[in-house]
Amino acid sequence: MSNNHVERMKDEHKELTVKIKALNTFIHSNEIFKTLDDLEQARMIKQAGFMEAYAETLASRIWVNQ
């Protein structure tokens, strides 16, 4: 795999990590989250989980291809 491709994965992982942190901060620290209905809260928590799994997959692909 080309270094350019690995660098793009690293960039994507870095951007995704920032988004995950922001979403988790909103879920755990923002009072607005508590005002959302239960289904929307559940969807956001599920989204965070999927994003974290995606980040883990990217990290393992980066590690294997270095």
C-alpha positions in Angstrom: 0.0 0.0 0.0 1.3 3.4 -0.9 2.6 5.8 1.8 0.1 8.4 0.4 -2.8 6.1 1.1 -1.6 5.5 4.6 -1.2 9.2 5.2 -4.8 9.7 4.0 -5.9 7.1 6.5 -3.9 8.8 9.3 -5.6 12.1 8.4 -9.0 10.5 8.4 -8.3 8.9 11.7 -7.2 12.2 13.2 -10.3 14.0 12.0 -12.6 11.2 13.1 -11.0 11.2 16.6 -11.8 14.9 16.9 -15.4 14.3 15.9 -15.7 11.3 18.4 -14.4 13.5 21.2 -16.9 16.3 20.4 -19.8 13.9 20.2 -18.9 12.1 23.4 -18.4 15.5 25.1 -21.9 16.5 24.0 -23.4 13.2 25.2 -21.8 13.3 28.6 -21.4 17.0 29.4 -24.0 19.1 27.6 -27.3 19.7 29.3 -29.0 19.9 25.9 -28.4 16.2 25.4 -30.6 15.5 28.4 -33.5 17.5 26.8 -33.5 15.3 23.7 -36.0 12.4 23.5 -34.9 9.0 24.5 -34.8 7.7 20.9 -32.6 10.6 19.7 -30.2 10.1 22.7 -30.0 6.4 21.9 -29.2 7.1 18.2 -26.4 9.5 19.2 -24.9 7.0 21.6 -25.1 4.3 18.9 -23.5 6.7 16.4 -20.6 7.3 18.8 -20.1 3.6 19.1 -20.0 3.1 15.4 -17.6 6.0 15.0 -15.3 4.5 17.7 -15.4 1.1 15.9 -14.6 2.7 12.6 -11.6 4.6 14.2 -10.3 1.3 15.7 -10.5 -0.3 12.3 -8.7 2.6 10.7 -6.0 2.4 13.4 -5.5 -1.3 12.8 -5.2 -0.7 9.0 -2.7 2.0 9.6 -0.6 -0.1 11.9 -0.6 -3.1 9.5 0.4 -0.9 6.5 3.3 1.1 8.1 
